[in-house]
């Protein structure tokens, strides 16, 4: 199995055209030609975007004759999703600890 780096994933997702391509592919497989049609870029530029998505492991390509069919790799975003979940968990714990400390500090002292 090929490992794809988070850097490749985030680089691929950093571009709105590539994110749009991924959204389009949620509806099912599509040819590169069909993906490039509505975009305000050349077919060559669309093909380069596809190459970046493919290198990041976010899409698969199947060649059928002259047509290149693209599908979303469902597991492609999992490493990025896991990394974000780890960060959310880490910072949530820190935020909860800070909130508890501030609450203790601001609580009026019990007086007999």
Backbone as a chain_set.jsonl record, in Angstrom:
{"seq": "XXXXXXXXXXXXXXXXXXXXXXXXXXXXXXXXXXXXXXXXXXXXXXXXXXXXXXXXXXXXXXXXXXXXXXXXXXXXXXXXXXXXXXXXXXXXXXXXXXXXXXXXXXXXXXXX", "coords": {"N": [[0.841, -1.188, 0.0], [0.528, 2.218, -0.784], [1.868, 4.919, 0.95], [0.67, 8.097, 1.71], [1.601, 11.42, 2.249], [0.696, 13.776, 4.831], [1.327, 16.334, 4.079], [1.1, 16.241, 1.281], [-1.625, 15.747, 1.076], [-2.8, 18.035, 2.297], [-1.725, 19.976, 0.636], [-2.978, 19.332, -1.745], [-5.626, 19.849, -1.027], [-5.537, 22.543, -0.624], [-6.154, 24.082, -2.782], [-8.83, 25.649, -4.397], [-9.964, 24.783, -6.807], [-9.26, 22.085, -6.927], [-10.571, 21.167, -4.625], [-13.168, 21.605, -5.468], [-13.306, 19.766, -7.561], [-13.206, 17.384, -6.112], [-15.635, 17.577, -4.766], [-17.409, 17.427, -6.917], [-16.9, 14.801, -7.714], [-18.114, 13.393, -5.712], [-20.625, 12.738, -6.521], [-20.262, 10.577, -8.108], [-18.278, 8.528, -10.417], [-16.301, 10.268, -12.882], [-15.233, 11.536, -16.058], [-12.041, 12.952, -16.896], [-12.244, 14.821, -18.913], [-14.93, 15.634, -18.667], [-14.8, 16.81, -16.169], [-13.103, 18.951, -16.611], [-14.476, 20.54, -18.414], [-16.532, 22.52, -17.369], [-14.84, 24.205, -15.993], [-12.918, 27.253, -15.645], [-10.418, 26.924, -16.866], [-7.668, 25.516, -18.748], [-7.716, 22.285, -20.412], [-5.306, 20.974, -19.962], [-4.409, 22.194, -17.612], [-6.427, 21.352, -15.864], [-5.917, 18.619, -15.927], [-3.439, 18.598, -14.655], [-4.211, 19.36, -12.075], [-5.738, 17.125, -11.429], [-3.675, 15.263, -11.36], [-2.309, 16.088, -9.038], [-4.245, 15.572, -7.068], [-4.423, 12.83, -7.378], [-1.799, 12.016, -6.733], [-1.812, 12.613, -4.06], [-3.397, 10.672, -3.088], [-6.131, 10.959, -3.047], [-7.899, 10.518, -5.074], [-8.752, 7.979, -7.495], [-7.716, 6.69, -10.646], [-8.974, 5.325, -13.602], [-8.218, 3.934, -16.634], [-9.967, 3.725, -19.555], [-9.914, 2.79, -22.614], [-9.585, 5.661, -24.443], [-10.48, 7.299, -22.505], [-10.168, 8.691, -19.269], [-11.206, 7.792, -16.242], [-12.318, 9.052, -13.165], [-12.458, 8.513, -9.658], [-13.437, 9.081, -6.275], [-11.227, 8.374, -3.623], [-12.183, 6.823, -0.883], [-10.808, 6.435, 1.506], [-8.847, 8.284, 1.397], [-8.811, 10.779, 2.752], [-8.617, 10.047, 5.364], [-6.119, 9.957, 6.973], [-5.643, 12.744, 7.318], [-7.98, 13.478, 8.588], [-7.729, 12.01, 10.973], [-5.452, 13.256, 12.055], [-6.403, 15.855, 12.493], [-8.409, 15.272, 14.36], [-6.839, 14.401, 16.51], [-5.564, 16.804, 17.163], [-7.728, 18.412, 17.889], [-8.648, 17.012, 20.119], [-6.398, 17.235, 21.845], [-6.203, 20.074, 22.21], [-8.722, 20.608, 23.226], [-8.656, 19.335, 25.709], [-6.708, 20.934, 26.931], [-7.988, 23.411, 26.91], [-10.174, 22.833, 28.549], [-8.826, 22.34, 30.958], [-7.733, 24.876, 31.435], [-10.099, 26.372, 31.727], [-11.124, 25.196, 34.068], [-9.132, 25.919, 35.89], [-9.299, 28.728, 35.849], [-11.871, 28.991, 36.829], [-11.551, 28.013, 39.443], [-9.784, 29.936, 40.402], [-11.278, 32.247, 40.303], [-13.325, 31.716, 42.033], [-15.032, 32.611, 44.969], [-13.407, 32.678, 48.111], [-14.069, 30.281, 50.611], [-15.4, 31.244, 53.671], [-15.229, 30.891, 57.166]], "CA": [[0.0, 0.0, 0.0], [1.297, 3.452, -0.879], [1.601, 5.907, 1.996], [0.635, 9.477, 1.225], [1.893, 12.303, 3.371], [-0.269, 14.832, 5.134], [1.699, 17.498, 3.272], [0.486, 16.075, -0.04], [-3.075, 15.88, 1.229], [-3.159, 19.439, 2.52], [-1.38, 20.718, -0.58], [-4.053, 19.065, -2.705], [-6.853, 20.495, -0.567], [-5.329, 23.985, -0.509], [-6.614, 24.752, -3.997], [-10.292, 25.582, -4.514], [-10.322, 23.992, -7.988], [-9.169, 20.661, -6.569], [-11.673, 20.867, -3.704], [-14.365, 21.531, -6.303], [-13.268, 18.486, -8.273], [-13.588, 16.343, -5.153], [-17.076, 17.709, -4.528], [-18.058, 16.896, -8.119], [-16.75, 13.341, -7.731], [-19.0, 12.764, -4.714], [-21.802, 12.247, -7.24], [-19.9, 9.355, -8.819], [-17.131, 8.635, -11.325], [-16.396, 11.235, -13.989], [-14.043, 11.603, -16.924], [-11.289, 14.206, -16.776], [-12.832, 15.736, -19.899], [-16.152, 16.196, -18.086], [-14.407, 17.655, -15.036], [-12.453, 20.162, -17.121], [-15.415, 21.332, -19.207], [-17.103, 23.726, -16.768], [-13.832, 25.017, -15.295], [-12.355, 28.344, -16.448], [-8.998, 26.624, -17.066], [-7.456, 24.619, -19.876], [-7.736, 20.853, -20.107], [-3.981, 20.634, -19.416], [-4.38, 22.637, -16.207], [-7.305, 20.444, -15.125], [-5.193, 17.352, -15.813], [-2.415, 18.772, -13.613], [-4.932, 19.317, -10.798], [-6.057, 15.709, -11.211], [-2.418, 14.621, -10.969], [-2.035, 16.425, -7.635], [-5.208, 14.816, -6.267], [-4.049, 11.423, -7.475], [-0.558, 11.836, -5.976], [-2.144, 12.71, -2.64], [-4.204, 9.521, -2.715], [-7.516, 11.368, -2.844], [-8.715, 9.971, -6.163], [-8.219, 6.892, -8.317], [-7.929, 6.881, -12.081], [-9.085, 4.102, -14.391], [-8.153, 4.247, -18.054], [-10.822, 2.886, -20.403], [-9.673, 3.304, -23.964], [-9.002, 7.012, -24.381], [-11.073, 8.034, -21.387], [-9.624, 8.515, -17.928], [-12.302, 7.933, -15.287], [-11.853, 9.392, -11.82], [-13.342, 8.246, -8.53], [-12.897, 9.502, -4.98], [-10.73, 7.322, -2.731], [-12.853, 7.118, 0.387], [-9.838, 6.436, 2.612], [-7.814, 9.286, 1.128], [-8.8, 11.86, 3.74], [-8.557, 9.509, 6.723], [-4.979, 10.439, 7.769], [-5.857, 14.149, 7.672], [-9.071, 13.482, 9.567], [-7.171, 11.535, 12.244], [-4.548, 14.279, 12.581], [-7.245, 16.938, 13.008], [-9.061, 14.776, 15.574], [-5.834, 14.432, 17.573], [-5.345, 18.197, 17.552], [-8.937, 18.869, 18.586], [-8.636, 16.376, 21.434], [-5.328, 17.852, 22.629], [-6.528, 21.448, 22.576], [-9.926, 20.592, 24.066], [-8.196, 19.028, 27.07], [-6.024, 22.117, 27.437], [-8.995, 24.449, 27.144], [-10.932, 22.425, 29.737], [-7.967, 22.548, 32.12], [-7.664, 26.318, 31.65], [-11.403, 26.806, 32.249], [-11.211, 24.75, 35.463], [-8.219, 26.741, 36.69], [-9.88, 30.067, 35.971], [-13.029, 28.888, 37.714], [-11.04, 27.896, 40.817], [-9.155, 31.203, 40.767], [-12.314, 33.276, 40.451], [-14.304, 31.304, 43.047], [-14.794, 33.291, 46.253], [-12.88, 31.801, 49.15], [-15.025, 29.959, 51.679], [-15.017, 31.86, 54.953], [-15.998, 30.304, 58.277]], "C": [[0.878, 1.24, 0.0], [0.883, 4.39, 0.237], [1.625, 7.299, 1.362], [0.818, 10.388, 2.43], [0.766, 13.31, 3.588], [0.042, 16.079, 4.318], [1.062, 17.417, 1.894], [-1.021, 16.279, 0.035], [-3.471, 17.338, 1.383], [-2.794, 20.311, 1.328], [-2.492, 20.544, -1.613], [-5.327, 19.808, -2.323], [-6.739, 22.013, -0.504], [-5.888, 24.757, -1.7], [-8.117, 24.56, -4.173], [-10.736, 24.774, -5.733], [-10.295, 22.51, -7.652], [-10.263, 20.272, -5.574], [-12.978, 20.738, -4.481], [-14.44, 20.224, -7.085], [-13.693, 17.344, -7.341], [-15.083, 16.38, -4.87], [-17.842, 17.132, -5.716], [-18.019, 15.372, -8.129], [-17.572, 12.641, -6.653], [-20.236, 12.174, -5.373], [-21.525, 10.964, -8.008], [-18.739, 9.592, -9.766], [-17.387, 9.65, -12.447], [-15.11, 11.18, -14.799], [-13.343, 12.941, -16.695], [-11.883, 15.245, -17.726], [-14.078, 16.415, -19.337], [-15.835, 17.138, -16.934], [-13.86, 18.994, -15.526], [-13.427, 21.092, -17.829], [-15.92, 22.596, -18.558], [-16.08, 24.639, -16.085], [-13.27, 26.099, -16.209], [-10.846, 28.175, -16.651], [-8.879, 25.667, -18.244], [-7.554, 23.163, -19.427], [-6.413, 20.44, -19.476], [-3.886, 21.036, -17.947], [-5.261, 21.732, -15.351], [-6.612, 19.104, -14.917], [-4.091, 17.445, -14.76], [-3.05, 18.739, -12.225], [-5.278, 17.869, -10.44], [-4.809, 14.96, -10.754], [-2.07, 14.877, -9.513], [-2.97, 15.64, -6.715], [-4.853, 13.328, -6.24], [-2.783, 11.137, -6.655], [-0.801, 11.877, -4.475], [-2.999, 11.533, -2.17], [-5.672, 9.843, -2.489], [-8.46, 10.869, -3.93], [-7.987, 8.8, -6.806], [-8.571, 7.182, -9.761], [-7.995, 5.505, -12.735], [-9.112, 4.499, -15.865], [-8.985, 3.21, -18.808], [-10.736, 3.431, -21.817], [-8.974, 4.646, -23.869], [-9.499, 7.814, -23.193], [-10.403, 7.669, -20.066], [-10.747, 8.834, -16.945], [-11.737, 8.125, -13.892], [-12.913, 9.011, -10.8], [-12.639, 8.716, -7.26], [-12.402, 8.265, -4.235], [-11.27, 7.632, -1.35], [-11.875, 7.194, 1.555], [-8.801, 7.545, 2.474], [-7.698, 10.382, 2.168], [-8.602, 11.36, 5.171], [-7.345, 9.98, 7.523], [-5.134, 11.902, 8.199], [-6.946, 14.268, 8.731], [-8.558, 13.049, 10.945], [-6.262, 12.581, 12.877], [-5.362, 15.426, 13.186], [-7.926, 16.504, 14.304], [-8.092, 14.777, 16.756], [-5.619, 15.856, 18.079], [-6.531, 18.732, 18.336], [-8.961, 18.302, 19.996], [-7.607, 17.036, 22.351], [-5.73, 19.232, 23.12], [-7.804, 21.532, 23.4], [-9.561, 20.296, 25.508], [-7.531, 20.241, 27.697], [-7.017, 23.228, 27.765], [-9.829, 24.114, 28.383], [-10.116, 22.657, 31.006], [-7.859, 24.038, 32.447], [-8.971, 26.824, 32.246], [-11.546, 26.411, 33.716], [-10.316, 25.6, 36.361], [-8.777, 28.139, 36.894], [-11.092, 30.056, 36.9], [-12.582, 28.805, 39.172], [-10.478, 29.241, 41.283], [-10.205, 32.274, 41.051], [-13.37, 32.93, 41.496], [-14.012, 32.032, 44.349], [-14.344, 32.273, 47.305], [-13.962, 31.533, 50.182], [-14.523, 30.547, 52.976], [-15.865, 31.242, 56.059], [-16.842, 31.31, 58.993]], "O": [[1.874, 1.293, 0.721], [-0.306, 4.63, 0.449], [2.512, 7.616, 0.57], [0.254, 10.148, 3.497], [0.006, 13.644, 2.68], [-0.869, 16.8, 3.91], [0.541, 18.413, 1.391], [-1.617, 16.909, -0.839], [-4.364, 17.824, 0.689], [-3.487, 21.287, 1.042], [-2.892, 21.503, -2.274], [-6.027, 20.336, -3.187], [-7.749, 22.699, -0.344], [-6.074, 25.971, -1.616], [-8.616, 23.437, -4.105], [-11.79, 24.139, -5.692], [-11.192, 21.762, -8.04], [-10.822, 19.179, -5.662], [-13.798, 19.867, -4.19], [-15.517, 19.65, -7.247], [-14.444, 16.454, -7.738], [-15.724, 15.336, -4.749], [-18.828, 16.419, -5.527], [-18.995, 14.726, -8.51], [-17.71, 11.418, -6.681], [-20.83, 11.228, -4.857], [-22.454, 10.329, -8.508], [-18.266, 10.72, -9.907], [-18.518, 9.856, -12.888], [-14.047, 10.824, -14.291], [-13.979, 13.935, -16.344], [-12.005, 16.418, -17.371], [-14.265, 17.62, -19.506], [-16.517, 18.145, -16.742], [-14.122, 20.038, -14.93], [-13.224, 22.306, -17.842], [-15.759, 23.672, -19.134], [-16.43, 25.734, -15.645], [-13.154, 25.89, -17.417], [-10.092, 29.148, -16.613], [-9.869, 25.08, -18.683], [-7.486, 22.851, -18.238], [-6.401, 19.634, -18.545], [-3.338, 20.293, -17.133], [-4.884, 21.381, -14.233], [-6.712, 18.517, -13.84], [-3.836, 16.474, -14.047], [-2.488, 18.154, -11.299], [-5.128, 17.448, -9.293], [-4.882, 14.116, -9.861], [-1.587, 13.978, -8.824], [-2.533, 15.105, -5.696], [-4.97, 12.663, -5.21], [-2.712, 10.124, -5.961], [-0.075, 11.245, -3.708], [-3.29, 11.415, -0.98], [-6.379, 9.091, -1.818], [-9.673, 10.806, -3.729], [-6.771, 8.652, -6.678], [-9.577, 7.824, -10.064], [-7.172, 4.633, -12.456], [-9.939, 5.309, -16.282], [-8.75, 2.005, -18.718], [-11.4, 4.407, -22.166], [-7.897, 4.755, -23.282], [-8.984, 8.896, -22.912], [-10.116, 6.504, -19.79], [-11.184, 9.979, -16.825], [-10.793, 7.444, -13.491], [-14.11, 9.164, -11.042], [-11.411, 8.745, -7.185], [-13.074, 7.234, -4.218], [-10.852, 8.604, -0.719], [-12.103, 7.95, 2.499], [-7.962, 7.717, 3.358], [-6.599, 10.865, 2.437], [-8.437, 12.162, 6.09], [-7.518, 10.377, 8.675], [-4.789, 12.254, 9.327], [-6.837, 15.07, 9.658], [-8.91, 13.65, 11.96], [-6.292, 12.778, 14.092], [-5.042, 15.909, 14.271], [-8.012, 17.289, 15.248], [-8.478, 15.114, 17.875], [-5.505, 16.081, 19.284], [-6.356, 19.429, 19.335], [-9.257, 19.015, 20.954], [-7.911, 17.358, 23.5], [-5.612, 19.531, 24.309], [-7.949, 22.453, 24.204], [-10.085, 20.923, 26.428], [-7.765, 20.544, 28.867], [-6.888, 23.902, 28.787], [-10.154, 25.0, 29.173], [-10.651, 23.117, 32.015], [-7.89, 24.416, 33.618], [-8.951, 27.626, 33.18], [-12.036, 27.201, 34.523], [-10.708, 25.958, 37.472], [-8.728, 28.672, 38.003], [-11.309, 30.998, 37.662], [-13.169, 29.452, 40.039], [-10.679, 29.635, 42.432], [-10.029, 33.106, 41.941], [-14.222, 33.761, 41.811], [-12.864, 32.069, 44.792], [-14.85, 31.152, 47.364], [-14.688, 32.443, 50.582], [-13.36, 30.372, 53.341], [-17.077, 31.089, 55.907], [-17.54, 30.963, 59.945]]}, "num_chains": 1, "name": "protein.A"}
